[in-house]
Amino acid sequence: PVLDTEDAWVSVEGPVSIVELALEQKRIHYPLVEHQFVLCTVLYAIMRLSLKSVKPLSLFDSKGKNAFFKDLTSIQLLPSGDMDPNTLSVRQQFLLKIVSAAVQTLCSSQKDKEVSDEELFPFEKGKNWPTLAADLAQYLQISEDLVRRHYVCELYSYGMDHLGEE
């Protein structure tokens, strides 16, 4: 971008402006940032829903694991469309765990009427974990329909038929 400056500002001495510093920065590799975002979301879901026996790095292949430790401005080889069936199975099980834990949390909070959703998750007003799991499914190359079907089955199994019908 071209930055036009007035003549009065050209002769000013001092530190470099933040705009000039920003323009001098290298451009980031956006797919690598998305890859980091998926890891952060996975870690947050594990922490927030208290998922046990989940190894977050097992959800990624060797290229994906190596990409986590690279500079965001570097062009890295990210996982391609062909994935190991074992990795896909681990990913699918993880997403189903998220949905199950979210429904269980929802069911237990509705049984304890004195505990509201805001008290249960104070910083997550409006956070819909099953929808988040379906969104993650796109990044992790798992069928969204599979996650949504599991969500409906979980709702019915916990006796929340009115939500399952929706």
C-alpha positions as CSV (number, residue, x, y, z in Angstrom):
1,P,0.0,0.0,0.0
2,V,1.0,3.5,-0.7
3,L,1.0,5.8,2.3
4,D,0.7,9.5,1.6
5,T,2.2,11.7,4.3
6,E,2.1,15.5,4.7
7,D,5.2,17.5,4.3
8,A,5.2,18.5,7.9
9,W,5.5,14.9,9.0
10,V,8.5,14.1,6.8
11,S,10.9,16.1,8.8
12,V,9.8,14.7,12.2
13,E,12.4,12.7,14.1
14,G,11.6,9.9,16.5
15,P,10.8,6.2,16.5
16,V,9.4,4.5,13.4
17,S,5.6,4.7,13.2
18,I,3.6,1.6,13.9
19,V,2.2,1.7,10.4
20,E,5.7,1.5,8.9
21,L,6.6,-1.3,11.2
22,A,3.5,-3.2,10.3
23,L,4.2,-2.9,6.6
24,E,7.8,-4.2,7.1
25,Q,6.5,-7.4,8.6
26,K,6.6,-10.6,6.6
27,R,3.2,-11.9,5.4
28,I,1.9,-14.8,7.4
29,H,1.0,-18.2,5.8
30,Y,-2.8,-18.2,6.5
31,P,-3.2,-22.0,6.3
32,L,-0.6,-22.4,8.9
33,V,-2.5,-20.0,11.2
34,E,-5.7,-22.1,10.6
35,H,-3.7,-25.2,11.5
36,Q,-2.6,-23.6,14.8
37,F,-6.2,-22.5,15.4
38,V,-7.4,-26.1,15.1
39,L,-4.9,-27.2,17.7
40,C,-5.9,-24.3,20.1
41,T,-9.6,-25.2,19.7
42,V,-8.8,-28.9,20.3
43,L,-6.9,-28.0,23.5
44,Y,-9.6,-25.7,24.7
45,A,-12.3,-28.4,24.2
46,I,-10.2,-30.9,26.1
47,M,-9.7,-28.5,29.0
48,R,-13.3,-27.1,29.1
49,L,-15.1,-30.4,28.8
50,S,-12.6,-32.3,31.0
51,L,-12.0,-34.9,28.4
52,K,-9.8,-37.7,29.7
53,S,-7.2,-39.9,27.9
54,V,-7.0,-37.6,24.8
55,K,-3.6,-37.0,23.2
56,P,-4.0,-33.9,21.1
57,L,-1.0,-34.4,18.9
58,S,-2.4,-37.9,17.9
59,L,-5.0,-36.0,15.9
60,F,-2.3,-34.9,13.5
61,D,0.0,-36.7,11.1
62,S,3.8,-36.1,11.0
63,K,3.5,-33.1,8.6
64,G,0.9,-31.5,10.8
65,K,3.0,-32.0,14.0
66,N,6.1,-30.5,12.3
67,A,4.1,-27.5,11.2
68,F,3.3,-26.5,14.8
69,F,6.9,-25.6,15.5
70,K,7.6,-23.5,12.5
71,D,7.4,-19.7,12.0
72,L,4.0,-18.5,10.9
73,T,5.6,-16.6,7.9
74,S,7.1,-19.8,6.5
75,I,5.4,-21.8,3.8
76,Q,5.0,-25.3,5.3
77,L,3.8,-28.6,4.0
78,L,0.5,-29.1,5.7
79,P,-1.5,-32.4,5.7
80,S,-2.9,-33.3,2.3
81,G,-6.2,-34.8,1.4
82,D,-5.0,-38.3,1.9
83,M,-5.0,-39.2,5.5
84,D,-4.1,-42.4,7.4
85,P,-7.3,-44.3,8.3
86,N,-6.0,-44.7,11.9
87,T,-5.6,-40.9,12.3
88,L,-9.1,-40.3,10.9
89,S,-10.5,-42.8,13.3
90,V,-8.8,-41.0,16.3
91,R,-10.2,-37.7,15.0
92,Q,-13.7,-39.1,14.7
93,Q,-13.6,-40.6,18.2
94,F,-12.4,-37.2,19.6
95,L,-15.2,-35.3,17.9
96,L,-17.7,-37.8,19.2
97,K,-16.3,-37.4,22.7
98,I,-16.7,-33.6,22.5
99,V,-20.4,-34.0,21.5
100,S,-21.0,-36.6,24.2
101,A,-19.4,-34.5,26.9
102,A,-21.3,-31.4,25.8
103,V,-24.7,-33.2,26.0
104,Q,-23.8,-34.7,29.3
105,T,-22.9,-31.3,30.7
106,L,-26.1,-29.8,29.3
107,C,-28.2,-32.7,30.8
108,S,-26.6,-32.4,34.2
109,S,-27.0,-28.6,34.2
110,Q,-30.7,-29.0,33.4
111,K,-31.2,-31.5,36.2
112,D,-29.5,-29.0,38.6
113,K,-31.9,-26.1,38.0
114,E,-30.1,-23.9,40.4
115,V,-27.0,-23.9,38.2
116,S,-27.5,-21.8,35.1
117,D,-25.5,-22.2,31.9
118,E,-23.8,-18.9,32.6
119,E,-22.6,-20.1,36.0
120,L,-21.4,-23.4,34.5
121,F,-19.5,-21.7,31.7
122,P,-19.3,-18.0,32.5
123,F,-17.1,-16.9,29.6
124,E,-18.9,-18.9,27.0
125,K,-22.3,-17.4,26.7
126,G,-23.9,-18.9,23.6
127,K,-21.1,-21.4,23.0
128,N,-22.5,-24.4,21.3
129,W,-20.0,-27.3,21.6
130,P,-21.8,-29.7,19.2
131,T,-21.7,-27.0,16.5
132,L,-18.1,-26.3,17.3
133,A,-17.4,-30.1,16.9
134,A,-19.1,-30.0,13.5
135,D,-17.0,-27.0,12.4
136,L,-13.9,-28.8,13.6
137,A,-15.0,-31.8,11.5
138,Q,-14.4,-29.8,8.3
139,Y,-10.8,-29.0,9.3
140,L,-10.1,-32.6,10.5
141,Q,-11.6,-34.2,7.4
142,I,-14.4,-36.0,9.1
143,S,-18.0,-36.0,7.9
144,E,-20.1,-33.3,9.6
145,D,-23.2,-35.5,9.2
146,L,-21.6,-38.1,11.4
147,V,-21.1,-35.6,14.2
148,R,-24.6,-34.2,13.9
149,R,-26.1,-37.7,13.9
150,H,-24.2,-38.6,17.0
151,Y,-25.4,-35.3,18.6
152,V,-29.1,-36.3,17.9
153,C,-28.5,-39.8,19.2
154,E,-27.0,-38.4,22.4
155,L,-29.9,-36.0,22.9
156,Y,-32.4,-38.9,22.6
157,S,-30.4,-41.1,24.9
158,Y,-30.4,-38.5,27.6
159,G,-34.1,-38.0,27.3
160,M,-34.0,-34.6,25.6
161,D,-36.3,-35.6,22.8
162,H,-37.6,-32.1,22.1
163,L,-34.0,-30.9,21.4
164,G,-33.3,-34.1,19.3
165,E,-36.3,-33.4,17.1
166,E,-35.1,-29.9,16.4
